């Protein structure tokens, strides 16, 4: 396993990931640089006019790496209320990030495989609320940080595969026809140089996961949402890397994070990166969505490291993504449109998303 750059801390009655102390200064400097670059872009370019709504969002009973708006004890009515708000944004799809978080030792449905993990039984409530409000649901399965710290340990990789398969089976056994698809939860990204071992290892995990799922449940859609990192002069290499990772993988939808909020890339390079992702998806006959980030990372030493994004920035993201993506989704509308927690910034973002939502009608 690679060196960890995170730690686990207690927050109220649950736990989250938090950046380890030794990376805070470096990470925050990168956030500040990216945020300044995005602001320069906003100040020097005409205002963007969105042409489509952000019609999907990730949800979770708790965000894994910040406090956010915990829904660990939410009722069906609580979730339905949130979904009705989402519908004013034009949302017709939610993606539950992960049914299990391995490193957090937390599970969100009554699992046999992870019966010793702390249970917050929320997935059934989410599915009932979605049925009530006519929202499509994709369920994330086994969540772990393996996509970021794979290492060269075949036993670890095999264990990860078996965990994915077990959660997949349990979700279908418990909830079967109540969801539209499965979200493959672990994130990864091209990191600026080729790593054939990791690429082939990820390919093996992705291929086995998708092959098995499609053989058992051929109508189930599979979606992934990797991160985007811009590296000057490395775009062709990024394409080659992802072609290796996705070789023979029966993936239906790729919804890359645009990574504008977390400094993976900036508005200056976003359109270029979308063209790269579009080529990757076209090469593999995969539908292309875009994961539009609605937050701005500021200080990873804090329990809530990010704030709602400036709608002017999000308008550029939507405009760029709308040129090539079939559908736009986002990370965690629930937190970043919450006025009680984020005040005027959340109010502005909420109003902006509701104006975009009118484009769906």
NORGIJO-V376460 format. One record per residue. N is the residue number from 1. RES is the residue in one small letter. SS is DSSP state (h for helix, s for strand, l for the rest). PSI is psi in whole degrees, 0 to 359 (none if undefined). OMEGA is omega as a letter, one per 40 degrees, with the letter a starting at -180 (none if undefined). Layout:
<<N/RES/SS/PSI/OMEGA> <N/RES/SS/PSI/OMEGA>>
This chain:
<<1/x/l/142/i> <2/x/l/162/i> <3/x/l/135/i> <4/x/l/140/i> <5/x/l/28/a> <6/x/s/163/i> <7/x/s/167/a> <8/x/s/131/a> <9/x/s/158/i> <10/x/s/137/i> <11/x/s/112/a> <12/x/l/237/a> <13/x/l/25/i> <14/x/s/179/a> <15/x/s/156/i> <16/x/s/162/i> <17/x/s/148/i> <18/x/s/148/a> <19/x/s/138/i> <20/x/l/152/a> <21/x/h/329/a> <22/x/h/350/i> <23/x/h/356/a> <24/x/h/310/a> <25/x/h/315/a> <26/x/h/315/a> <27/x/h/316/a> <28/x/h/326/i> <29/x/h/321/i> <30/x/h/320/i> <31/x/h/313/a> <32/x/h/318/i> <33/x/h/315/a> <34/x/h/318/i> <35/x/h/321/i> <36/x/h/320/i> <37/x/h/316/i> <38/x/h/322/i> <39/x/h/320/i> <40/x/h/320/i> <41/x/h/314/i> <42/x/h/319/a> <43/x/h/338/a> <44/x/h/6/i> <45/x/l/150/i> <46/x/l/149/i> <47/x/l/138/i> <48/x/l/150/i> <49/x/l/108/a> <50/x/l/145/a> <51/x/l/358/a> <52/x/l/158/a> <53/x/l/165/i> <54/x/l/103/a> <55/x/l/12/i> <56/x/s/157/i> <57/x/s/145/i> <58/x/s/146/i> <59/x/s/165/i> <60/x/l/155/i> <61/x/l/331/i> <62/x/l/136/i> <63/x/l/142/a> <64/x/l/338/a> <65/x/l/19/i> <66/x/l/168/a> <67/x/l/308/i> <68/x/l/220/i> <69/x/l/88/a> <70/x/l/137/i> <71/x/l/31/a> <72/x/l/336/a> <73/x/l/22/a> <74/x/l/147/i> <75/x/l/173/i> <76/x/h/317/i> <77/x/h/321/i> <78/x/h/314/i> <79/x/h/319/a> <80/x/h/322/i> <81/x/h/317/i> <82/x/h/319/a> <83/x/h/325/i> <84/x/h/322/i> <85/x/h/314/i> <86/x/h/322/a> <87/x/h/334/i> <88/x/h/343/i> <89/x/l/355/a> <90/x/l/13/a> <91/x/l/131/i> <92/x/l/3/a> <93/x/s/134/i> <94/x/s/149/a> <95/x/s/112/i> <96/x/s/118/a> <97/x/l/309/a> <98/x/l/130/i> <99/x/l/337/i> <100/x/s/141/i> <101/x/s/110/a> <102/x/l/305/a> <103/x/l/333/i> <104/x/l/351/a> <105/x/l/49/a> <106/x/s/141/a> <107/x/s/147/a> <108/x/l/19/i> <109/x/l/161/a> <110/x/l/89/a> <111/x/l/141/i> <112/x/l/320/a> <113/x/l/321/a> <114/x/l/43/a> <115/x/l/340/i> <116/x/l/353/i> <117/x/l/158/i> <118/x/s/130/a> <119/x/s/126/i> <120/x/l/101/a> <121/x/l/91/a> <122/x/l/337/a> <123/x/h/320/i> <124/x/h/320/i> <125/x/h/318/i> <126/x/h/314/a> <127/x/h/321/i> <128/x/h/318/i> <129/x/h/322/i> <130/x/h/320/i> <131/x/h/318/a> <132/x/h/326/a> <133/x/h/5/i> <134/x/l/53/i> <135/x/l/135/i> <136/x/s/144/a> <137/x/s/133/i> <138/x/s/134/a> <139/x/s/124/i> <140/x/s/145/a> <141/x/l/249/a> <142/x/s/115/i> <143/x/s/133/i> <144/x/l/171/i> <145/x/l/18/a> <146/x/l/331/i> <147/x/l/340/a> <148/x/l/343/a> <149/x/l/58/a> <150/x/l/315/a> <151/x/l/179/a> <152/x/l/67/a> <153/x/l/96/a> <154/x/h/326/i> <155/x/h/320/i> <156/x/h/316/a> <157/x/h/317/i> <158/x/h/321/i> <159/x/h/319/i> <160/x/h/316/i> <161/x/h/312/a> <162/x/h/325/i> <163/x/h/316/i> <164/x/h/313/a> <165/x/h/319/a> <166/x/h/315/i> <167/x/h/318/i> <168/x/h/312/a> <169/x/h/318/a> <170/x/h/321/i> <171/x/h/319/i> <172/x/h/324/i> <173/x/h/320/a> <174/x/h/322/a> <175/x/h/354/i> <176/x/h/261/a> <177/x/h/7/a> <178/x/h/355/i> <179/x/l/156/a> <180/x/l/328/a> <181/x/s/181/a> <182/x/s/133/i> <183/x/s/125/i> <184/x/l/107/a> <185/x/l/318/a> <186/x/l/133/i> <187/x/l/158/i> <188/x/l/181/i> <189/x/l/156/i> <190/x/l/129/a> <191/x/l/20/i> <192/x/l/351/i> <193/x/l/153/a> <194/x/l/143/i> <195/x/l/89/a> <196/x/h/325/i> <197/x/h/309/a> <198/x/h/318/i> <199/x/h/313/a> <200/x/h/327/i> <201/x/h/314/i> <202/x/h/320/i> <203/x/h/318/i> <204/x/h/318/i> <205/x/h/312/a> <206/x/h/317/a> <207/x/h/313/a> <208/x/h/318/i> <209/x/h/309/a> <210/x/h/319/i> <211/x/h/314/a> <212/x/h/315/a> <213/x/h/316/a> <214/x/h/328/i> <215/x/h/326/a> <216/x/h/325/a> <217/x/l/74/a> <218/x/l/336/a> <219/x/l/351/a> <220/x/l/127/i> <221/x/s/145/i> <222/x/s/130/a> <223/x/s/145/i> <224/x/s/157/a> <225/x/l/75/i> <226/x/l/165/i> <227/x/l/163/i> <228/x/l/128/i> <229/x/l/127/a> <230/x/l/129/i> <231/x/l/119/a> <232/x/l/129/i> <233/x/l/9/a> <234/x/l/14/a> <235/x/h/319/i> <236/x/h/323/i> <237/x/h/322/i> <238/x/h/317/i> <239/x/h/314/a> <240/x/h/320/i> <241/x/h/312/a> <242/x/h/329/i> <243/x/h/324/i> <244/x/h/315/a> <245/x/h/322/a> <246/x/l/4/a> <247/x/l/117/i> <248/x/l/9/a> <249/x/l/125/a> <250/x/l/66/a> <251/x/l/138/i> <252/x/l/314/a> <253/x/s/131/i> <254/x/s/124/a> <255/x/s/74/a> <256/x/s/139/i> <257/x/s/134/i> <258/x/l/344/i> <259/x/l/24/i> <260/x/l/326/a> <261/x/l/339/a> <262/x/l/19/i> <263/x/l/16/i> <264/x/l/324/i> <265/x/l/181/a> <266/x/l/169/i> <267/x/h/328/a> <268/x/h/326/a> <269/x/h/3/a> <270/x/h/314/a> <271/x/h/321/i> <272/x/h/316/a> <273/x/h/326/i> <274/x/h/322/i> <275/x/h/323/i> <276/x/h/311/i> <277/x/h/323/i> <278/x/h/318/i> <279/x/h/317/i> <280/x/h/314/a> <281/x/h/317/i> <282/x/h/320/i> <283/x/h/328/a> <284/x/l/7/i> <285/x/l/47/i> <286/x/l/136/i> <287/x/s/142/a> <288/x/s/115/i> <289/x/s/171/i> <290/x/s/135/i> <291/x/s/100/a> <292/x/s/117/a> <293/x/l/130/a> <294/x/l/14/a> <295/x/s/169/i> <296/x/s/110/i> <297/x/s/137/a> <298/x/l/307/a> <299/x/l/103/a> <300/x/l/3/i> <301/x/l/348/a> <302/x/l/156/i> <303/x/l/325/i> <304/x/l/102/a> <305/x/l/346/a> <306/x/s/162/i> <307/x/s/163/i> <308/x/s/142/a> <309/x/l/155/i> <310/x/l/125/i> <311/x/h/331/i> <312/x/h/323/i> <313/x/h/316/a> <314/x/h/325/i> <315/x/h/319/i> <316/x/h/318/i> <317/x/h/314/a> <318/x/h/318/a> <319/x/h/315/i> <320/x/h/314/a> <321/x/h/323/a> <322/x/h/342/i> <323/x/l/337/a> <324/x/l/343/a> <325/x/l/144/i> <326/x/l/326/a> <327/x/s/149/i> <328/x/s/131/i> <329/x/s/178/a> <330/x/s/166/i> <331/x/l/118/i> <332/x/l/59/i> <333/x/h/327/a> <334/x/h/314/a> <335/x/h/314/a> <336/x/h/354/i> <337/x/l/13/a> <338/x/l/107/a> <339/x/h/324/i> <340/x/h/322/a> <341/x/h/319/a> <342/x/h/3/i> <343/x/h/223/a> <344/x/h/325/i> <345/x/h/317/i> <346/x/h/322/i> <347/x/h/317/i> <348/x/h/318/i> <349/x/h/318/i> <350/x/h/314/a> <351/x/h/318/i> <352/x/h/313/a> <353/x/h/327/i> <354/x/h/324/i> <355/x/h/318/i> <356/x/h/323/a> <357/x/h/333/i> <358/x/h/338/i> <359/x/h/343/a> <360/x/h/350/a> <361/x/l/none/none>>
